[in-house]
Amino acid sequence: MKALVRRFVEDRQGATAIEYSLIAVLLAAALLAAWPSFYDGFMASWTNAGTVIKNAVK
């Protein structure tokens, strides 16, 4: 049992995947935290694009 625990603790094979997952989670959290400050400009851009398309079709 002791050898099994030691082998588990020393195994670094999945460390890179876990690190990349943590980076992805941190980036997603940062984007979600920043979203309210960009929301109004983002929606205004889409509204403007919709208006341009609507007027072009007329």
GROMACS elastic network, one bead per residue, 0.5 to 0.9 nm:
[ bonds ]
;  ai    aj funct       b0    kb
    1     4     6  0.50949   500
    1     5     6  0.63874   500
    1     6     6  0.86725   500
    2     5     6  0.52669   500
    2     6     6  0.61999   500
    2     7     6  0.86133   500
    3     6     6  0.50333   500
    3     7     6  0.60240   500
    3     8     6  0.85265   500
    4     7     6  0.51449   500
    4     8     6  0.61773   500
    4     9     6  0.86903   500
    5     8     6  0.50673   500
    5     9     6  0.61797   500
    5    10     6  0.86076   500
    6     9     6  0.51779   500
    6    10     6  0.61123   500
    6    11     6  0.85114   500
    7    10     6  0.52138   500
    7    11     6  0.59719   500
    8    11     6  0.53003   500
    8    12     6  0.86130   500
    9    12     6  0.80677   500
   11    14     6  0.78427   500
   11    15     6  0.84805   500
   12    15     6  0.52967   500
   12    16     6  0.80708   500
   13    16     6  0.73609   500
   13    17     6  0.86205   500
   14    17     6  0.55379   500
   14    18     6  0.64502   500
   14    19     6  0.88224   500
   15    18     6  0.51899   500
   15    19     6  0.61635   500
   15    20     6  0.87017   500
   16    19     6  0.50364   500
   16    20     6  0.61707   500
   16    21     6  0.84978   500
   17    20     6  0.51849   500
   17    21     6  0.60990   500
   17    22     6  0.86382   500
   18    22     6  0.61935   500
   18    23     6  0.86725   500
   19    22     6  0.51235   500
   19    23     6  0.62782   500
   19    24     6  0.86724   500
   20    23     6  0.50449   500
   20    24     6  0.61730   500
   20    25     6  0.86226   500
   21    24     6  0.50685   500
   21    25     6  0.61888   500
   21    26     6  0.86442   500
   22    25     6  0.50478   500
   22    26     6  0.61714   500
   22    27     6  0.86086   500
   23    26     6  0.51129   500
   23    27     6  0.61751   500
   23    28     6  0.85999   500
   24    27     6  0.51180   500
   24    28     6  0.61319   500
   24    29     6  0.85882   500
   25    28     6  0.50934   500
   25    29     6  0.61408   500
   25    30     6  0.86070   500
   26    29     6  0.50790   500
   26    30     6  0.61625   500
   26    31     6  0.86444   500
   27    30     6  0.50533   500
   27    31     6  0.61729   500
   27    32     6  0.86025   500
   28    31     6  0.51020   500
   28    32     6  0.61516   500
   28    33     6  0.85420   500
   29    32     6  0.51182   500
   29    33     6  0.60863   500
   29    34     6  0.85980   500
   30    33     6  0.50639   500
   30    34     6  0.61332   500
   30    35     6  0.85524   500
   31    34     6  0.51057   500
   31    35     6  0.59478   500
   32    35     6  0.51822   500
   32    36     6  0.79159   500
   33    36     6  0.71333   500
   33    37     6  0.85953   500
   34    37     6  0.57670   500
   34    38     6  0.69435   500
   34    39     6  0.89715   500
   35    38     6  0.52981   500
   35    39     6  0.58880   500
   36    39     6  0.51359   500
   36    40     6  0.77062   500
   37    40     6  0.72999   500
   37    41     6  0.83999   500
   38    41     6  0.56774   500
   38    42     6  0.60904   500
   38    43     6  0.87240   500
   39    42     6  0.50740   500
   39    43     6  0.61096   500
   39    44     6  0.85089   500
   40    43     6  0.52925   500
   40    44     6  0.61049   500
   40    45     6  0.86621   500
   41    44     6  0.50377   500
   41    45     6  0.61992   500
   41    46     6  0.88123   500
   42    45     6  0.52435   500
   42    46     6  0.65460   500
   42    47     6  0.87512   500
   43    46     6  0.51787   500
   43    47     6  0.60922   500
   43    48     6  0.84998   500
   44    47     6  0.50287   500
   44    48     6  0.60113   500
   44    49     6  0.85225   500
   45    48     6  0.50928   500
   45    49     6  0.61334   500
   45    50     6  0.85795   500
   46    50     6  0.60675   500
   46    51     6  0.85451   500
   47    50     6  0.50669   500
   47    51     6  0.61973   500
   47    52     6  0.86925   500
   48    51     6  0.50612   500
   48    52     6  0.62253   500
   48    53     6  0.86695   500
   49    52     6  0.51227   500
   49    53     6  0.62176   500
   49    54     6  0.85280   500
   50    53     6  0.51725   500
   50    54     6  0.60193   500
   50    55     6  0.85681   500
   51    54     6  0.50124   500
   51    55     6  0.60917   500
   51    56     6  0.84821   500
   52    55     6  0.52159   500
   52    56     6  0.60823   500
   52    57     6  0.87169   500
   53    56     6  0.50183   500
   53    57     6  0.62738   500
   53    58     6  0.88968   500
   54    57     6  0.53528   500
   54    58     6  0.66588   500
   55    58     6  0.53311   500
